[in-house]
Amino acid sequence: MIRFSVLILCLLICVGCGPQQVTVEDHQSTPAHIELQPPVTIESFVRRGEPFESTYTAVPERVVAMWQNSIETIIALGAGDRIVAGMGIPDRKYVRPEYREAYDTIPYKQKTAYEIIPYKDLKYANLESVLMMKPDLLVGWKSTFTNKMLQTPTFWQARQANVYIAESSLGAQSALTMDMEYKYIRDLGRIFNRNMEAERLFQEMQKSAAYTVTHTAHEKPPKALFIEVQGKHFRLYGHKTLAGNIGASLHADVIDTETPSISMEDVVEQNPDVIFLIVSDGEYSQADVIMNYVLTQPGLQGVNALRNKRVHFLPLLAVYSPGIRLLDGIDIVSHGLYPNLYPEGVPDLIH
């Protein structure tokens, strides 16, 4: 699933995809130059236990943003005019409506149509197009900044460009939490001198979660299962995942095991009250097929979640390094856990 998204980015920067080179449009307006006094120093991580620092003396003016969390969070902070390239959104329709106008003004972005390139072709990642954009900041995931992709932070720092890596993209060696996403938003707020906007976004998320918690404090915790269909198996999103952390923060009894998957027999034994079916952007066109696969499993027909029609889509973008989309994750999980509190139903971000 994550590999699928990596392949999408590679299509944009892969030599094997064609001879074209990307140029930033000459008529793009230059954003205002804003000095940061005092300079801002941000800590990020190449991998767990390997921090690096980046110092900003001015607000970045030429930003290359990889993945939806980076693009939409920067736009939400009011700094979308500083993005020269936005990669990793397969279709404009998946951008939040209030961000689409700003998204449309990004000079270079991923096209709607794409084809999958072989994973072995990752080694042909082409830096030249990105270097031609002369970025002063690149924002992405751990997988973005490797020798096989867009090189390491050290490579870019030697070229007077900073790198910010989302901590929640480093892997599952430690638990992924909502606090990581709050830090991500606040760090970008500091980088772009948009601290008040970052605090407003943070408060909106906290308020949404607090409303649910306050109004369900005396209810029995609903038993919740977060899964992704992988072939004939279910990948389990337990307590160490962001999905599980959101559920637990909203007083759910999150089903977990000692293994990364859960069998249908164990699903029957656990008998969840609600199931959240996680789908990635590459699976949106097949989402209904995936849902039907779960709903028609003969062995699951006695499970409470199926009997009571409480199986809901949960887009991966809302629970994997989501940035601003954490608010969607909170809303979807809240609505799914507590239908009496939210009778309007679970928000649908896929259809």
N, C-alpha and C positions, 0 to 999 in steps of 0.2 A: 504494500500500500504506500509506504513512505517512499520506497524505491520508485514507484510509479510517478510520484510528484517530482523526484529528482530528475527523472528522464525528461519530464516536461521542460524543466529549466535547461537541461543540456541541449534540447532542440534549438533553444534560442541562441546558444553560444557555441554550438558544435560545428567544427569545420566540415565534418562529413555531411552536413545538411545543405551545403551549397556554398558558392563562392561569394555571396553577397557580404558586404560589410555594413555595419550600422553607423550612421552618422546622425548626430543630434541636429535638429532643424535650426538653421541660422536665425530664423525669426523668433525663436523662443526668447521671451522676455527674461531679463536677468533679475532675480529677486534682490531685495535690499540687502546691503552688506551690514551685518550687525555684529559689533564687537562684543565679546563676553568678558565682562570685568566684575570679579576676577575670572580667570580662565576656569573652565569646568573640566574636572578629571573624572572619568567613568571607568569602573572596573568591569571587565568582561572575561570570558573564559574560552580558551581553545578547546579544552576538555576538562572534565572534573579534576580539580586539584591543580590546574595550570592557568592561573589568572594572568591577564595582561591589562595594562592601563592605557587609555587614550586620553589625550588632553586637547581640549577645544578652546581656541582663542577667539573664534568667531563662529556664528551659526553656519552650518554647512549650506552651500549654495548649489552643489551639483551632486545629488544623491542617487545612487543605484540601490533600489529596494527589491529584495527577493522575497517572494511569497506574500500571501494575502495579509498576514498579520502585520508585516512591515508597511506595506502600501497603505492599508486602511487606517492603521494607527497614526501614521504620519499625517495623513489627510485629516483625521479626526482632531489632531492637535492644531490644525490650521496651517500646516507647512507643506501642503501638497504641491505648491508651486515650485518647491525646491527639488522635486523628483525629476530627474532626466530620463530614468529608465525604471519601469516597474514590471517585474517578471514573476510568473507563477499563478496568475488568475486565468483559468481556461476560458472563461466567458464573462463578458461585462455584466450579464444578468445576475451573476453571483455576487457582485459588488453591492453593498448596501445602497438603497436608492438615494439617500442623502449625500453619498460620496461619489456618485457616478459622474456628475459634472466635473469635479476636480480630477477624477480618474481619466476622463476623456482628454484632458489637456496635457497629460504626460506624453512627451514627444515620442518615446519608444516604449512599447509594451507588447506583451505576448499576444499573438493573434488568437482568434477563436478556434480556427482549425489547426490541428497538429497531428502528427503521426508519431508513433513510438519508435525510437531508435534502439538498436541493440545495446544492452547494458555494457557489453565489452567496449563500445565506442566512447565510454566516458573519458578514456585517456586522451581523446582528441579535443577536449574542451579548448575553445579558442578565446584567449585573453585579449586579442587585438581589438575587437570591437568595443569591449568594455574600457580598455585603456584609452581608446580614441574619445570616449566621452569625458575624459579627464575628471573623474569623480573625486570629491573630497571626503565622501563618506559612503561606505557600503554597509547595508544592513541585511542580515540573513540568518540562516541556521548554521549549525556546526558543519553539516554536510556541504554547505556552499563553499566553505573556505578550506579546501584541501588542495594538494598538489594536482589532483586530477580534475579539479573544478576551477574555481576562481583564485586559487593560490591562498596562501596563509596571511594572517594579519601582518606578520613581519614584512612580507612582500609589499603590501600596500603602504605600510607606514614609511618604508623607504622611498615611496613615491608621493609623500605628503598627503596621503589619504588615510583616514581612520576607518576602523572596522568595528561594528557592534554585532555581537552574536547573541541571540536569544538564549538565555540560560536553560529554558525548558526544552530546547532542541538538543541538549548535550547527551541525552540518553537516560535510561531508567536506573542508573546505578544508585540514585537516591530518589526519594519520592518527589513527584511533580505536584506543585501546589498552586492555589490561587494567588498566594503571596508573590510567587515568581512573576506572574503576569502583572500584578500591581507594580512591582519593581521595574519591569520592562517599560510600562507606560510612563512611569515617573522618570526613568533614565532618559527616555527619548524627549520627555518634556524639558529636562535640564539641557540636553544637547541642542534643542531647537529654541531655547529660551521661551518655552511655553508652559511654565510651571503651573500657572493658574488653570490652564486648560486641562493639563494632566490631572490635577487635583479634582477638577470637576468630573472627569471621567471615572476616576477612582471612587469618588463619593457616590456616583450613580450606581456603580456595581455593588458597593457595600449596602446602599439603601435597598436595592432590589433583593439581595440575599437576606438582609435583616428583616424585611417585611415578611418574607416566607417563614423564617425562623420564628419570629414573634407570634405569628398567627397559627402556628402549628405546634407550639411548644407542648401542648397537653395531648397531642395525638400519638397513637402508637406509631413508631417509625415504620414506614412502608419498606418492605424488602425489595431492593432494586438490583437488577442485573444489567450490567453494561457489557455488550458483546459486539464483535464484528464477525461477519461470516467470512471464513477463509476456506474455500473448497467445501468439504463436508464437515468441517470443524468450526467451533466457535472460539475466537480469540477473546480472552477475558480481560476486561479493564477493571482492575481491582483497586485497592486502597492506595497503591503507589502511583497510580495514574492520575492525571488531572480530572478525568471524568469521575473517578471514584472519590477524589478529594472534594469535588463539587457536591456530589451526592451526600457524603458524610457531613459536610458543612451545613447541608440543608436537613439534617436529622434523619437521613435515610439509613436503613440497615443494608449496607453495600455487601453484596455477595462476593466472596474472594476465595481463592484456593492457593495452594502452594505451587501450582503450575500455571504457565501462561495461557492455558486453554481450559475449557470446560466441556465435558461430554453432555450429550442430550440426557443421559441417565442422571447425571448430577443436576442438570437443570430441573428435571422432574422432582428429584429429591429435595432440592432447595425450594422449589415452588415459589418463584418470585411474584410479587404483586404487580410489578411493572418491569418491562424490559425496554431498554434503550438500545436501538440498533444503530451502530456507528457506521457511517458510510463516508468514503473519501470523495473528493471532487471528481476523480476519474471514474467513479461508480454511479454518479448521479443519474445518468441515462438508463442505468439498470437497477435503480433503487427499488422500483416496484416489483421487479423480478426477485430481488433479494428478499424483500418483505414477504412476498408470496411463498418463497421457499421456507421461511420460518413459520408462517401461519399455517402451512399445510402439512407440517411434519406430524404424522400420525401419533408419534410418541409424546408430543407436547400438548395434545388437545385438552388434557386435564389440568394443565398449569393455569393458575389464577390469572396471570397476565393475558393469556390467550382467551380464556373464557370470558373475561371482562373487557376485552378489546382495549388493552392497555400496553400495546407494543408500539413504540414511537421512534421515528427517525431522529438521530442525533448526528448532524454533520461533523466530520472530523475537524473542520476548521474552527469549531466552537470549543474543542476540547484537546487540541494538540497545538501548543505554542500559539494560542489564539490572539494575544494582544487585546485589542478593543473588542474582538468577538467573544471574549469571555462573558460579556453581558448576555449574548445569545445563549451561551451554554448554561448560565444561571437561569435564564428565563425558561428554556426548554425543559431543563430538569425540574425546576419548580412546578411548572404546569403539569408535567407528567407524574410527579410524585403526589400532587395534591389537587385532584380534579374538582373537589368541592370548593376549594379556595379560588380556583381558576376555571370556572365553568365554560369560558370561551374556547377552551381546548388548547392543544399544544401547538406553538408556532411551527410553521412548515417553511424551511429555508431552501428546500430542494425543488419543489414543483413551481 
